[in-house]
Amino acid sequence: MVNQQDKNLLQELARQTAELSARDINQERIRRMRQMNGLKPVRPLVWIDELPWHEMDIDGQLALRCESEKAKEMERYFRRILFRWKYIQADMVVENAYYIEKAYTDSGIGIEAKENILSSDKNNSIVSHQMIDQLDTDKKLDSLKMPVIKALPDIDKANFEFAEEMIGDIMPVKLRGYPCLHSPWDHISWLRGVENCFIDMADRPEFVHKMIRKFTDAGLCKYTQMEEQGLLDFNISAIHCTPPYCDDTPAKDYTGGKIRLKDVWFRGAAQLFSSASPAMQDEYDLQYMRELMDKCAISYYGCCEPLDRFIPYLKKVPNLRKIGVSPWANVRSSAEQIGGNYVLARKPNPANVAGVFNPEAVKKEITETVECCIENKCPYEFVLKDISTVTYKPQNLIDWNNTVMSIINSFYN
């Protein structure tokens, strides 16, 4: 039975969101994103993602008032959109649809992480991890299983019908699948700890090759099943925190129906290799990753690891479109190597919003990036992410947003 009070509240929030989606600025931003991802050097897009939402509330605007858990999930979605538009809009896009991610189960590979954690804030999911090695022997490695994926259309149907009942007369409700996200070394380091991985690369290279072979096969197995079961999608909200809109997905021969790997974005990373050589990153990551990467339409590589020394290896990937340039990468060297051939996905330093806002540090970082990219004719974007804390001062992000947009306006207006 529908709670009428919940329905009235959700309809009002959906109505406000639909009004935002009707603004012409959304289509203008999507147009620029398509141009940027099509390697046109347009005005850069600015996105803010991975927020510490438990620290962001202003005057109760994020407080949930619905009663049922399903309604709360929808309410949270709408309130966060309205909040971001009001305070930290940057170049966000609001679409006229409520999307429901397709449900599925993943059996995993037969092993779970074990860890010790330390936390400085019980409300923050970002904690310190000490991982306990779960894959230190051939026997343990041999015990790993291939994942079994099972789509859950009945759950999709129930979720769709609930949302349709709540807001269907205000905005469309749609199902949404997934791009191909494959970062095996993030998973391996979670199961083993980073230091153990490094030691084995030096002392047991055959074991490391056997390990990444297993995880590569698991990734291929997972996404082949997702393709077969209709769980992939090119109509996505983001490709790991960056703008996904482009003219290269789906593939030119797509005529509707089941979406294939060749129709979607691929996104990979190997953050562990921040402290290893580019040659080792190529040997133990990229050469294996390409088995899945090459099956997709276009690819985005990189997260927090500095890639300025790894770009020569990435240039060998035919369908590479976007390269992450983290706060620890040399942005000038990156821009010189990237030129107009790829999108430079610049990740500003989230430390600048963590404590006392430092406008001068932000101005220096953003200005240097803009100047380097203009000089080298790079298509580029800014994505502030990994924001583990603003020390309960949302004004830090508001100030960051205003500072960055002002700097970009000074170059492009």
N, C-alpha and C positions, 0 to 999 in steps of 0.2 A: 504494500500500500504506500502511495506517495504521500510524503509529509508536505502539506500545502504551504506551510511556512518556509520550509526549505526551498520549495519550488518557486515561490514568490521572490525569495532572496536571490536565487540563482538566475532567474529571468531578468532581474534588474541588473545584476552584474554582467550578464551576457549582452543585455541591451547596450550598456555603456561600452563594452568591448567591441560590439558590432559597429557602433558609431565611430570608434577610433579606426577600425579597419576600413571604413569608407573614405577616409581622408586620402587625398591624392598623393601625399608624401610617401605612403607605403609602396605604391606602384613605382614612384620615382626611385626609391631605394632599391627595390627589386631589379629595376632596369639597370642601375649602376652595379649591383652585385653580379648580374649576368654579364655585363661588360667586363668587370674586373676578372671574374672567373673565365672569361673568354680572352684574357690577356690584353685587355685595353687599359692603358695607364690613366684611369679616371680618378676623381677625388676619392680618397680612401674611405672605406667603411669603418665604423667604430662600433664594436659590440662589447657588452659587459656580461659575463657569465660566471657560473659557479660561485654564487653569492652565499655568504653566511646568513641565511634568512632569519635565523633565530636572533640575530643582532640588528636587524634592519627596521623593525617596526617604528613607525612615527604616529603618535596619537591613536593607536589602536587600529590603524588602517589595514593591518595584516591579520588581525584577530579573526578567528573563524567563529561563525555564529550558527551554522547548520548543525543539525542533530545527527543524521546518519553519516556513516563513514564514507559512503560513496558520494554523498552530497558534499561532504567536507573536501574530498579530493578535487571535485570540480570547483568549489569555492576558492580553494587555495590557488588553483590555476588562474582563475580570473583576477583575484586580488593581486597576485604578483604581477600580472600584465599591467593592470591599472597603476600599480605602485611604480613600476619601472618607467612607464610612459610619463608619469607625473614628475619623477625626481631624477632618473638616470636614463633618459631615453636614448641618448646617443643616436645610432642609426637602426634601432630595432624595427622589426616589421610585425604588424598585427594582421593576421589573416582572418577572413570572415568564415571561420569554421572552428568547431571544437573537435579535436582529433583524439581518437582512442588508439593507443598502441596495441597491436595485435598480441594476444596472449599465447605463450607457448612454454613448454617445460624443456629443460636441458639437463640430462642425467649427469653431466660433468664427466670427469676422467677417472673418477674413483678415488680421489684423494682430496682432503681439505687442509687448509692452512692451519698451523698451530702457532700461537704467538703469545708474547707478553706485551701489555700495553700500558702506557702512562698518559693521563689526561689532565689538562690544566683547567678545563671548563666542561662540566658534565653535560651541558647543552650543546656542545660542539662535537660533531662527528669526526672532526680532524684530530687524531691522536698520534702519539709516538708508538711505533711498532718495533718489537724485537722478534724477528721471525725464527722459528725453530725448523731446521732443515728436515724436510720430508722426502727428499729425493737424492740421497747421498750414495746409493748403491745401485748396481745393475738390477738386482732383484726387485727393488722398489720401482725402478723405471720400467721394468718388464711387466709389472703388475698394472700399469695404467691401461685404461679402457678407452675406446673411442666413444664420443658422446652420442647420445640418442636424442634427437629433437622431435617434439610432438606438438603440432599446432593445436590450439584449443578453441575451435570455432564456436562452441557452445558458450564459452565465457565471453567471447567477442560479441555474440548475439545479445547476451544478457546486459553487458555493459553498454552496448549501442542502444538497446531499447530503453534503458534507464535514462541515459543522457537525452535521447530523443523525447522522452516523456517530459523531462524537466525543461529543456530549452529549445526543442525542435522547431517551435513556431517563431523563435527569435533568430537563431543562426543554424546553419547546416551542421550535422554531426557526421563525421567520417572516420573510417578505419585507416590506420597508417602502419606500414611495415618498417623495415630497417635497412640502413646501408650495411656495408661490410666493414666491420671494425675488428681488426686483428693485430694485437700487440702481445705476442707470446712471451716476450721477455718480461713484461710487466707481471704476467701470471707466474712465470718461473721464479722470479725474485721474491714474489709473495709466498711461494711454497718453500723457498730455500734460504732466503736472505741474500743480499747483494754480495757480501764478502765471499761466501762459499762459491758463488758463480765465478767470480774473478779467479779464485785459487784454482778451480778446475780448468778454466781456460788456459792457464799456464801449465798445470801439472797433468791434466787428464783431457787433452783436446778431443780424443776419440769419444770419450764419455759425453762431452758437451755436444758433439755432433749427433750422437745417438739421441740425446735429450731433445735438442731442437728439432730433430727429425720427427720425434713422437708428437711434439706440440704442433708442428706444421701439418702433419697428417690429421691431427684432431681438428685443426682449423678448417682444413679442406673438407673433412667429414661433416662438420657442423654446417658450413655455409652451403654445401651441396644439398643437404637436407632442407635447409631454409629456402633455397631456391625451388626445390621440388614441391614444398608445401605452401608456397605462395606467401612467404613471410618477408621477402625482400621488397624494397620500395625506393623509388627515386624522388618521390614527393615527401621530403623530410624537412624537419624544422631547422636542423643544423648538421654539419659534418664536424663532430666533436668541437662544439663551441664556435665554429666559424660559419659564415654565410654559405648555404648550399646551392643557391639558385644559379643555374647555368644552362647553356644550350646544348651540352654534350651528354646529358642524361635525359631520357633513355637513349639507347643506340638508334641510329638512323633507320634500322630495319624493324624497330619495335612497332607492332600494329595493334597492341592491346593484349589483354589477357595476362597470363602469368609473367611476372617480372623476373628477368634473368640477372645473373651476376654481371653480364656485359652491359646492363642498363643502369648500374648504380655506382655511387662513389665508393672508393676504398679508402680507409684511413688506417695507417699503421704508425707505430712508434717503438722506440727501444730505449727508454730513459736510463736504464742501467749503464748504457755505453757512454754516459757523460764522463766516465772515468776510465775509458778504454780507448785504444787507438782506432782511427777510421778503418784501417785494414781489418781489424778484428770485428768491427761492427758489420762490415761487408761480408766477412766470412761466416759469422755466426748468426747474423740477422737477415740482412737484405737478400742474400742469395737464396735463402729459404722462403722469406716473405713473398718474393716475387712469384712463387708458384700460385699463390692466391691473388696477389695484387694484379698480375697480368691478365687475369680473367675478367677484371672489372672495367668499367668505362674510363674513369679517370681516378687519379690517386692523390692523396694528401699524406705526407710523411712528416712526423715530428711532433713532439710535445714539449717537455721541459729540457730535454737534452740539447746542448749546443751543437749545431750542425754545420757551422761555418767551414770546418775542416772536412766534412763529409759530403759536401755538395758535389765534388767531382764524381763520386760514386753514384749519387742519386741521379745525375745527368744521364746515366746509362739506362734509366727506366723509361721506356717509350711513352707510357701513359701518365707520367707524373705531371701534375698540374699545380700543386701547392706545396710549399716548403715552410715548416715552422721555424721561426727565428725567435728563440727564447731570450729572456733577460740576460742569460749567460753566454750568448753568442755575440760575435763581433758583427754588428749590423752593417758597418761599411763594407767589410769583406764579403758579407752575405749578399748585399745589394749588387756589388760589382760582379759577383759570380752568377747571380740569378738573372740580372738584366731584365729583358722583356720576355724571357722564355717560360717563367713560372710566376705564380702569385707568391709574394713575400708575406707570410702570415706572421706579423710582428706581435709578440706577447709582451706587453709592458710589465714592469716589475710590480707585483701586488704588494710588496713590502712598503711601497710608497703610500698605501692607504691603510696600513695595518695599525699604526700608532698615531703619531701627530702628522697630519697631512703636510707634505713637503712640496709646495708648488714649484719651487725652483728645480728640484730633481725631476719632476714630471715634465716641466717645460724643456729641460735639457734632453731628456730621453726621447720625447715626441719630436722635437725640432730636428734632432740629429737623424731620426728615421725618415722624416719627411724630406729633408734635404738630400739624403743618400738615395732615396727612391726616385725623386724627381731627376737627380743628376744621372742615374743609371736607367731611367725610363722603366722602372719596375711597376707593374700592377701590385698593389699592396693593400693590407687591411690592418687594423689594430683590434686585438681581442684581449681585454683584461679578464683574466680567469685565475683559477686556483686561489681565490680570495678566501683564505681560511679564517680571517678575522678582520674586522674594522674596529676592534676593541669597543663594540657597542656604540660606535659613532657613525651612523649612516651618512652624516654630513661629509665625511671623508670621501665617500664615493660620489656624492653630489658635486663636491668641489673638483674631484678628478674629472668627472664628466664635463663640467663647465670649462675647466682649464684646457682639456684636450680639444674640445670642439672649437674653442676660441683660437687656439693655435692653428688648427686646420683651416678655419675661416680666413686667417691672415694670409695663407698661401693660395687659397682657391677662390676667394671672392674678388 
